[in-house]
Amino acid sequence: MGISYKPAAEGSIYVAYGSSITPPGMANFTLSESSTSQDNPNLEPQESFSYELGSKWNFLGDSLNLTAALFRTHNTNVLYSDDSTGNYQQDGGQVVEGVTVGASGKISEPWAVLVNGTWLDARLDQAGDQYDGLQMIRTPDFSASLWTTYRPVADWTIGLGWRYQSCLLYTSDAADEEDSV
């Protein structure tokens, strides 16, 4: 659900909220009571709540589009595999907060460019647990991309892109900054 406000013909500001519930068995639409199965009906459904505030603006006769957004997602009952037992368990939750900015436009009629960057603060939300507040593994603090396309003739487009992401944490448990790769 969201609300959008258009203060000018060239731009808009929006606020959005969304939630979802993912019960066990959604990966393949089957259930299994095995503790080594992510489809165990005894597990609680994962719940996600997302909030976003953003803005989009067009300039230069719609040849340049700028976007920016602040967001927060809170997941509870997140499913994970315990490496020591192979059993599936659920943690208290995860919180991801961030900012994303982007620009897209045409440098000339056949040449278009898209660039964006995202900053994330992804933490475990484990009240009373030793891992509470630690950075989530496999989630970069920063990522960016640059893509460009060129259309030499009407039915042909050539594209090239670049993607970057900052260092990731790779461990089987929640990690601190020393486990970076």
N, C-alpha and C positions, 0 to 999 in steps of 0.2 A: 504494500500500500504506500502511496506517496502523494505528495503535494508539490506542484510546480508553480512558480511565480515568474512572470515575464515582465520585468521592469522596463524593458526596451525591446524594440523589434529584433535587435541583434543578439539578445542574450536571455538566459533563464537561470533561475536559482531553484533548487529542489531539495526536498527532504524526503527520505524513504525509510521504511521499516519493513522487515520481512522475517518470518519464522518458518521453520520446517521441523518435521519429526520423521526420523528414519528408523522404522522398527527392524528387528533382526529378520533376516531372510530376504531382504530387499536386493541383495547382490545377484541372486539367481532364483528368487521366488520359491525357495524351499526352506524347510525348517529341519534342524537336527539337534537332538538333545546332547550331543557329544560336547564335552568341555573344550575340545580342540576345534570346534566349529564356530565361525562367526555368525552362524544362522541359528544359534541356540535360543529358543523362545523364552528361556529364563532370564535373558539379558534385558535390560531396560532399553527403550528406544533412545537413540541419540537425538538431542534437541539442539537447534541452532536459532540464534536471534541476531539479526543484522540491522544496523542503523547506518545511514549515510546522509551527508550534507554535501551538496556539490553545486557547481555552476558551469554553464557552457555559454560561450560567446563566439559570434562570427564577426569577422572583420574583412575589409578590403573586398567588398562585394561577395562575400561568402568564399573567398579564396583562402582564408585563414580561419581555422577553428581552434579555440583554446578551451581546455577543460581542466577542472580541478575538483577534488573531492576529499573529504575526511570521512573515515568509516571505522566501524567497530563491529566485530563479530564475536559472539560468546557461544561456545559449544559446550554442552554437558553430556555426560555418559558416553564419552568418546571411547570407541572400541580399539583395543590394541592386543597384540599377541605377546604374551609373557615369554621371553626368550629362554628362560630357565625351565619352564614346564611345557611350553607349546600350547597352553590353554589360553583362551580369549578372556580378557578381563575388561573392565571399564574404569576410566579415571574420572576424577571430579569434573575436569573441564579444561578448556583452552580459551584464551582471550587473544584476539588479533586486532590491533589498532593500527591505523595507517593513514597515509596521505598519498594520493596519486595525482600527477599533473601530466598533461599531454598537449601536443600541438599537431595539427595536420593541415595540409594545404597544398596549393599548386604553386610551384616556382615559375612554371610556364604552362601553357595549355597541355603539352604532352607529359610534363614532369610533375609528379606528386611526391610528397614526403610526409611521413608520420613518425613522430618521436614521442616517447613517454618515459616516465620514471615513477617508481613506487617505493616508498619507505614503509617498512613494517616493524612493529614491535609485537612479536608473537611470544606469549608467555603461557606457562601452565598455571591453571587456577585450581590448586589442590589445597584447600583450606586445612591447616593443621598438618600437612604432609611435608616431608623433607624437600620435595621437589617444587613446592609452591613458589611461584614467581620466576622460576628458571626459564631460560629461552627454549622454545620448542625446537626439536631437531628437524633437519631437512627444510628449514624455512629461512630464506635469505633476508637480511636486514634491508637490502636495497637491490632493486633490479631495474633495468632500463633496456629500451630497444629503439632502434632506428631502422626504418624501412623506407625504401624508395622504389617507385615504379616509373617507367618511361614507356610511352606509347608511340613508337616510330611510325606506324601506320594504323589505320582504323581497327583492324581485327587482331592486332598483336600488341601484347604488353610484356615488357621485360621488367623483372623485379629483383631486388637485392636487399638483404637485411643483415642486421647485427643485433645480437642479444647479449646482455651482461647480467650477471648476478653476483652478489657479494658472497663471501665465504659462508659455507654451510656447516652445521654441526652434525656429525655422524657418530652416534653412539646408540646402544640398545636402551639406555635409560635416559631420563631427562638430563640435560647437559648444562655445564657452566661454560664460561668463555674459553677455558683452557682446552676444550675438546674440539676446537674449530679445525676445519680442513680447508 
